[in-house]
Amino acid sequence: MVMMRLADDLRAEGDELRALLDTLSAEDWQRPTPFKGWTVDYVMQHLIFGDWLNTLSLTDPDQFNAVIAQRLAARAEGRKAMGLEYTHLELGQGPEMLRHWHHRLHSLCDLFAGADPKARMQWVGPAMSVRSAATARLMETWAHGQDIYDLLRRSRTPTDRIRNIATLGVNTYGWSFQIHGQEPPGPAPHVSLTAPSGAIWTWNEPDQENRIEGPALDFCHVVTQGRNIEEVNLEVAGETARQWMAIAQCFAGAPETPPPPGQRGW
């Protein structure tokens, strides 16, 4: 049941992003987003590759490991390699790429829906549960979708699907410090967030001296590094909470630096 709900949330997130992308012109696809200057075209290639890797990990772990080894070898030689060159996928451009991505995302959702949430699967970093992998795909789809909303200066109506992202953000408290070579300075803060629906979501033990409170949307923006903590409406109490919010990162890979105030929060 949990995987069916999570797969449905991922499908819905993909459908929303497709509806946005359907409005883009050919020129829009080549415009750089505020995220590392990636064009919309490159953002979608990145999402396609991530979805394809998840599909491989679920259906052909040996091939997954072979692709990761090739990618690491290329990067060790100083060659920039996203990994799409190993997929042999005919992606096309613009609307054709969009149809390809959307179809493959829905196929991945079908795999997630029927999987054991506790089963382990290989990933670029440490192996993780299928449930965590599906949550990470939803986070990536939502966060990179935000890159495009930010580029176009279009408002976005949040939904309670972001609870998945908020939970991932809370669960990666220790990870945020680990990738910076630091030990967490104290227990994870109490987190109390107001959902788009008005519901209150909470995590960790209540602690007035070590807490984060405010809109769930703002918290998700911070942990995905779409916004700087200084430009959102979160109340952050205690040094541990402040240190975390300054470097929070709910995604895998090397440590990244949050955007400076004003770069993304238009």
N, C-alpha and C positions, 0 to 999 in steps of 0.2 A: 504493500500500500504506500509506504513512504517513497519508494522509487517511482511509482506511477505519478504521485503528486509532484515530485521533483522534475520528472520528465515533462509533465504537462506545463510546469512553470517555465522550463527551458524552451519548450515549443512556443509558448506565448511570447516570451522575450524575443525569440527569433522572428516571430510574425510581426511584432511591433517594429523591429529594426527594418525588416523588409519593407513595410509600409512607408517608412521614412525614406529608404533608399530608392523606392520606386518614384519619388518626386525629384530625384537629382537629374541634372543635365549631364551631358558627356564631359563638360568642362569641370563640373563639380567633383567628378570622380578623381580628377587630377589635382585638386586643391589640397594643400597641406593642412592637416588638423593641428590643434594646439599640443597634441601628444607627440613629442620628439620630431615634429614636422612630417610625420607619416601622412601620406596622401590617403584619401578614402579608399582608393584602389589597394594600397598596401595594407591598410587596416583589415580589409576583407580577405586578402591573401593570408594574413596572419590568423584570422579566425578559421579559415578553411583548413589551414595546416594543423591548428590545434584540434579541430574536430576530427580530422583524418587520423592524427596520432592517437586520439582516444579510441577511435574505431579499431585501429590496428592493435592497440593494447588489449582490447576486449576480445578480439577475434583471432589475432595472429601475433602472440607475444614475441616469437622468434624474429619475425620480420620487423616488429617494433624495435627490438634491441639492435638489429642490423642498421636500421635507419639512424638511430641515435648515435651509434658508433661512427657512421659515415659523417654525420653532422659534426661531431666532436673532432674528428680527424681534420676536417676541412677548416674548422676554426683554429685548431692548433697550428695549422700551416699559414694562418693569417688571412684565410679566405672567408669572406662574409657569406654565411650560409643560413638562410631561414629554414630550409628543408624541403620546400616545395619541389625543388629539382629532383628529389628522390620519389615523388609521388606519381609522376607520369600522368598527371591529371590534365585534361584539356579544359582550362578554366574560362577562356574567352575574356571579354572585358565588359565592364558596365553591366547592363541588364542580363547578359548571358552569364557572367560570373555570379550575379545575384541569384539567378535561378539555380545554378549549380550548388552554391553554398546552402541555399534554403532547403533543397532536396536532401543534401547530405546531412544537414543538421537534424532534420526530421527522422532520417534513418538512424542516426546516433541516438536520438531520443527513444526510438523503439527498442534499441539495445539496452539502454539504461532502464527502461520501464520494466523489463523482464529479468533484470539482474539482481543478485543478492547484494543488498546494500553494504554488508560487512566483508564481502569478498575483496581480496587485495589485487591490485593491478599495477603494472609497471608504469613509471612516469619518468620525465626528464630529471627530476630530483628523486627523493625517496619514494618508494612504492606507497600507494595510498588506497583507501577504501573506495569502492565504486561510488558510494554516496558522496564522498569528498570530491571525487573526480567530476561527478555531475554538477555539484555545487560550484566547483571552480569554472566549469564551462558556462554556467549561468552568469557567474561574476564577470568573466571575460566578455561575454556577449553584451551584458549591460554596460560595463565600463567602457568598452571600445565603441559601443553605440553612443555613449555620452560624448566621446571625442567628436563624433559627427554632429551631434546636436550643438555642441559648443562651437564648432566651425561655422555652422549655419545660423547661429544665434537664435535657435528655436527653443521655445519652452517645451518641457517634457512633463507629462502627468505621471507622478510616481504611483506604484501599486504596492500592495503588501507582498509581492514576490521578492521585494528587496530584503525580507526577513532572512532569506537564505544567505544573502551577502553579509548582512549584519552579523549573523551567527559565525560565518567564516572569519569575519574581521575580529570578533571576540576570541575565537579559537586560535588565531595566529598571533596572539599577544606575545608569547615566548619567541615565536619565529622572528618577529620584527626585530628583537634584540639580538637573537642568535646570528642572523645574517650580517649584522654589523659588528660581530665579534664581541658582543657584550652579554653580560648576565642580566636578566630582568632585575630591576632595582627593588622589587618588592612583590607582594601578591598582586594578582590581576585586579584592576579596579572593578568596582560595581558599575555596571552599565545599565542605564534605564533610558529607553528610547520611545518616542512617540511615533507610531506607525502612520502611514498615509491615511489609513482608515480611522485613526484616532485611538486605536488600541495601545496599551502600554506593554512593551517587551522588556524583560529584565534578564540579566545574566550576573552570576557571581554574588557573593555575600554582600548584603547592604553595608555600606561604609561611608559615612558622611565626609571623612577626611581623604578618601581615595575613590573618586567616582567620576563618571562622565554621564551627562544628561542632556537631552535635547532631541531634535528631529532625527528619526532613523535615516532619512535621506542624507542629511549632512554627515552623519557618521559613515555611511557607505561611501560618500564622496571622499572622505579623508582616508579611509583604509584602502581604497583603490587608487589613491593618490591623484584623484581628479580635482581636488581642491586642497588648498593650504588650510590648516587648522585656524589660522587667523582670519579667514574670510567666511566662516560658517557660524551657525548659532548653537554651538555646543558649550555647555558649562563644564569646565574641566577643573576638578578640585584635587589638589595633592601633587607632589613632585613626581611620583611614579606615573600617574595618569598623564601629566604634562610631558614627561619624557617619551612615553609611548606615542602620544598623538603627534609628536614632532617627527617620528620616523615610521609610523604605522605602515605596514605593507602586508596585504593579505594574499599576494600572489607569489608564485615561486620564482626562482632565478636569483641573479645578483642583487645586492641592495641598491635601491633606487632612491633618488632624492625627491621629496614632494615638490610640486611647483611653487614658485614664489607667489606671495599674495598678489592678486590682480591678473595673473597670467591666464587662469582658466575661469575664475569666478565672475564672468561678465554679468 
